[in-house]
């Protein structure tokens, strides 16, 4: 390996070490309802949390909240401890207008963004329906100055899509700057395996950019076709095996 490349690698590793370990919060909102609906991802969350903690040295919290009171208590605990999180993963029910943050409270995206503000997230993963749309992205970026990237589904998500998102947590924790090629591969995997689209919002390119709104219309137009992809791939695979 050329000395210049070797020096660059050593410099990158040294810089990562100097930045210190990352912090991760996996939070499932209205958890009792998620359990009832078979959408609570405790097992997958635990796996990603353990891998992030032991393999990457991340400081990890995995929490559930059900009522507004329990969510307020949790946030008060974090405030008392002065905890903030580089990566926050939210599992919840949501739609284009907002998110069910508790059994007794639905918050629009602006209100939800304000809830997250004290936690100072840098990267946000939303395993929730229609959370990857323009309105959500604009509200979240506007309220959270440190937030640089959002990963979410712009259409109705699925259990399989949510699982893939949670399995990707260690990578997002490890890579402070997610590579474009890896994001593209994640798009392909999401559609191929689940029929759902993954949307990445970037602060530098999408915040305040009305042109980014077109991606909502593109996502809606592609949704019927994307949902057919897993079955089509399975049929192709079965035909190849049959031969």
C-alpha positions in Angstrom: 0.0 0.0 0.0 1.4 3.5 -0.9 2.6 5.5 2.1 0.1 8.3 1.4 -2.9 5.9 1.6 -1.5 4.2 4.7 -1.1 7.6 6.4 -4.6 8.6 5.4 -6.0 5.4 7.0 -4.1 5.9 10.2 -5.2 9.6 10.3 -8.9 8.5 9.8 -8.7 5.9 12.6 -6.9 8.4 14.9 -9.6 11.0 14.2 -12.4 8.5 15.0 -10.7 7.5 18.3 -10.3 11.2 19.3 -14.0 11.8 18.6 -14.9 9.3 21.3 -17.6 6.7 21.3 -21.0 7.3 19.8 -24.2 7.4 21.8 -27.4 5.6 20.7 -31.0 5.7 21.8 -33.5 3.1 20.5 -37.0 4.3 21.6 -40.3 2.5 20.9 -43.2 4.8 21.3 -46.7 3.7 22.4 -45.0 0.4 23.1 -48.1 -1.4 24.4 -49.9 -0.8 21.2 -46.9 -1.9 19.2 -47.0 -5.1 21.2 -50.7 -5.6 20.5 -50.1 -5.0 16.8 -47.1 -7.4 16.7 -44.8 -4.5 15.7 -42.7 -4.3 18.9 -39.1 -5.0 17.9 -37.5 -5.7 21.2 -35.5 -8.7 20.0 -34.0 -6.9 16.9 -33.4 -3.8 19.0 -31.5 -5.8 21.6 -29.4 -7.4 19.0 -28.4 -4.1 17.4 -27.9 -2.5 20.8 -25.5 -5.3 21.9 -23.5 -5.2 18.7 -23.3 -1.4 18.8 -22.2 -1.4 22.5 -19.7 -4.3 22.5 -18.3 -4.2 19.0 -18.3 -0.4 18.5 -18.1 0.9 22.1 -21.3 3.0 21.8 -23.1 4.2 24.8 -26.6 2.6 24.3 -30.0 3.1 25.7 -33.0 0.9 24.7 -36.3 2.2 26.1 -40.0 1.9 25.7 -42.6 4.5 26.4 -46.4 4.0 26.5 -48.2 7.1 28.0 -47.3 10.7 27.9 -46.4 10.5 31.5 -43.9 7.7 30.9 -42.3 9.6 28.0 -42.0 12.8 30.1 -40.4 10.8 32.9 -37.9 9.3 30.4 -37.0 12.7 29.0 -36.7 14.2 32.5 -34.2 11.4 33.3 -32.1 12.1 30.3 -32.2 15.9 31.1 -31.1 15.2 34.7 -28.2 13.1 33.4 -27.4 15.6 30.7 -27.7 12.8 28.1 -27.7 13.5 24.4 -27.5 11.0 21.5 -25.6 10.9 18.3 -28.0 8.4 16.8 -31.7 8.1 17.7 -33.9 5.3 16.4 -37.7 5.6 16.7 -40.2 2.8 16.3 -43.8 4.0 16.2 -47.0 4.4 14.4 -47.2 7.5 12.2 -48.6 9.1 9.1 -47.8 12.0 6.8 -49.0 14.5 9.4 -47.4 13.2 12.5 -46.5 10.4 14.9 -48.2 8.6 17.8 -45.7 9.4 20.6 -47.9 7.9 23.4 -51.1 6.0 23.8 -52.7 9.3 24.8 -50.9 11.7 22.5 -50.5 12.2 18.7 -47.9 14.9 17.8 -47.6 16.5 14.5 -44.0 16.6 13.0 -43.3 20.0 14.3 -44.2 19.1 17.9 -42.3 15.8 17.7 -39.2 17.6 16.4 -39.4 19.8 19.5 -39.6 16.7 21.8 -36.3 15.5 20.3 -34.5 18.9 20.5 -33.1 18.4 24.0 -31.5 15.1 22.9 -29.5 16.8 20.2 -29.6 13.9 17.6 -27.2 13.9 14.7 -28.6 11.0 12.8 -32.2 9.9 13.0 -33.8 6.6 11.9 -37.6 6.5 11.9 -39.1 3.0 11.6 -42.6 4.4 11.1 -45.1 4.9 8.3 -44.7 7.8 5.9 -42.1 9.4 8.2 -39.7 9.9 5.3 -41.7 12.7 3.7 -40.8 16.3 3.1 -42.9 17.9 5.9 -41.4 15.6 8.5 -37.9 16.2 7.3 -38.3 20.0 7.2 -39.8 20.1 10.8 -37.0 17.8 12.2 -34.2 19.8 10.6 -35.6 23.1 11.6 -35.8 22.2 15.3 -32.7 20.1 15.6 -29.6 22.1 14.5 -27.2 19.2 15.0 -29.3 16.8 12.9 -27.5 16.0 9.6 -29.3 12.9 8.2 -32.7 11.3 8.4 -33.5 7.8 7.2 -37.2 6.8 7.0 -39.9 5.4 4.7 -41.9 7.9 2.6 -44.8 5.4 2.2 -46.5 3.0 4.5 -43.8 0.9 6.1 -43.9 -2.8 7.1 -42.6 -5.0 9.9 -39.9 -6.4 7.6 -38.8 -2.9 6.6 -38.6 -1.8 10.2 -36.5 -4.9 11.0 -34.0 -4.0 8.3 -33.8 -0.5 9.6 -32.9 -1.7 13.0 -30.4 -4.2 11.7 -28.7 -1.3 10.0 -28.2 0.6 13.3 -24.6 -0.6 14.0 -23.5 0.7 10.5 -25.0 4.1 11.1 -23.4 4.2 14.6 -20.0 3.3 13.1 -20.1 5.6 10.1 -20.5 9.3 11.1 -20.7 10.1 7.4 -22.7 7.5 5.7 -21.4 6.7 2.2 -23.5 7.4 -0.9 -22.8 3.9 -2.3 -24.0 2.3 0.9 -27.2 4.4 0.9 -27.9 3.3 -2.6 -27.4 -0.4 -1.7 -29.7 0.1 1.2 -32.4 1.5 -1.1 -32.0 -1.6 -3.3 -32.1 -4.1 -0.4 -35.2 -2.4 1.1 -37.2 -2.6 -2.1 -35.9 -6.1 -3.0 -36.6 -7.6 0.4 -39.6 -5.7 1.6 -41.1 -3.8 -1.3 -40.8 -0.5 0.7 -38.7 2.5 -0.2 -36.0 4.1 2.0 -35.6 7.8 1.9 -32.5 9.7 3.1 -32.9 13.4 3.9 -29.7 15.4 4.1 -29.5 18.7 5.9 -27.0 20.1 3.4 -29.1 19.2 0.3 -32.7 19.0 1.5 -33.3 21.5 4.4 -35.4 24.4 3.1 -35.2 23.1 -0.5 -38.7 23.0 -2.1 -37.3 21.0 -5.0 -37.0 18.0 -2.6 -40.8 17.9 -2.3 -40.9 16.1 -5.6 -39.5 13.0 -3.9 -42.8 12.6 -2.1 -44.7 12.4 -5.4 -42.1 10.1 -6.9 -42.4 7.8 -3.8 -46.2 7.6 -4.1 -45.9 6.8 -7.9 -43.4 4.1 -7.3 -45.1 2.5 -4.3 -47.4 0.1 -6.2 -44.5 -1.1 -8.4 -42.0 -1.4 -5.5 -44.4 -3.6 -3.5 -44.4 -6.2 -6.3 -40.6 -6.5 -6.4 -40.2 -9.1 -3.6 -42.7 -11.5 -5.2 -41.2 -11.0 -8.6 -37.7 -11.8 -7.3 -39.1 -14.8 -5.5 -40.7 -16.1 -8.7 -37.5 -15.6 -10.6 -35.5 -17.5 -7.9 -38.0 -20.3 -7.8 -37.8 -20.7 -11.6 -34.1 -20.8 -11.5 -34.1 -23.4 -8.7 -36.7 -25.4 -10.6 -34.4 -25.7 -13.6 
